[in-house]
Amino acid sequence: MKLKNLMQSLKKLIELDNKIFLFLDTAQEGLFNTLMSMISQDSNDQLYEFSDKSNTGKIGSKINRLRGTPTIFNTQVIDDTRQVRYQEKNRRLIHVIPNTSTEKIHSAMGLIGQRYGLVDEEYGIQVVSGADKERAKEIVSIMTDKLIDHSKLLGPKESGVKISFTKSIAHGIHKGGDIGEWGMTVMDRVMRYLTIITKVNMDSRPRIIDTKTGKFYPISTFEDLREALDLMGMASSMLRPYVAHWYNTVFLPTFKELPDEHHKVTKEIKGLESEKQQITIMQETEIGLTSKELAQKTYEIMNIPISVDGVRKQYV
């Protein structure tokens, strides 16, 4: 009886520390909603309850204990900024949004064609060789081993890095104006980038060593900070790079060319003594651009054919 009770209360322990999750395609929104509590790091152990069938076919609930926090990499091109929980997801995950320019898209299309149209030897010579892939794997493996060895002596959530100019970074972000709570997220991301960059370069950085415990703390340099700021780029903004490029390349110049007069729709009618008169049917209250005008300018400036609906969904 005791054994039966123990089996019923049995929980599977899943260790997630030093684990990496790779989502190589656009994941469903529900996936990150499920992982959100794990990503938050509110506690070291998380209980995950799910439904399962027994050997007899009876449906019951089981519980897994999730311990630790994995590293998550997610790749996607679809814009998810309009999703309900995007703000929360954007705070808890570090986003790096590449600039998917037209040139990159054309280059990728060419590579896709070569992937299917060339034999393995030709593809390896012209695109990427097997030796380069193995070398990349070896570099990642060595780097991962070094990071794990460095963190073994550290306490939970201890960065293990010495940064001498943290107050200057915080002051620089404060000078950007009243950015509210979002400033804490920006500061957190800068420090995360700076910490991992310093760790990656720890072999060539000065360090503080605790001779009693063996702990060592690589010291961040201004070179690390510059690289962190370069990586931040658009990462702390909810504006995607291609939207920012379109805004600066198409929208702003076109808006500045607008006359000071409001757009209006007129109609010509015959007045007294057969004289023609112009009457105003409607007039905009603010000076602005229509989606049709923006679509036309997008084609003229960026050479991208796009519909009126496409401008509204993709850029506006």
Buried (B, 14 or more C-beta within 10 A) or exposed (E): EEEEEEEEEEEEEBEBEEEEEEBEEEBEEEEBBEBBBBBEEEEEEBEBEEEEEEEEEEEEEBEBEBBBBBEBEBEEEEBBEEEEEBEBBBBBBBBEBEEEEEEEEEEEEEEEEEEEEBEEEEBBEEEEEEEEEEEEEEEEEEEEEBBEEBBEEBEEEEBBBBBEBBEEBBEEBEEEEEEEEBBEBBBEBBBEBBBBBBBBBBEEBEBEEEEEEEBBBBBBBEEBBEBBBEBBBBBBBEEBBBBBBBBEBBBEEBBEEEEEEEBEEEEEEEEEEEEEEEEEEEEEEEEEBEBEBBBBBBEEBBEBEBEBEBBEEBBE
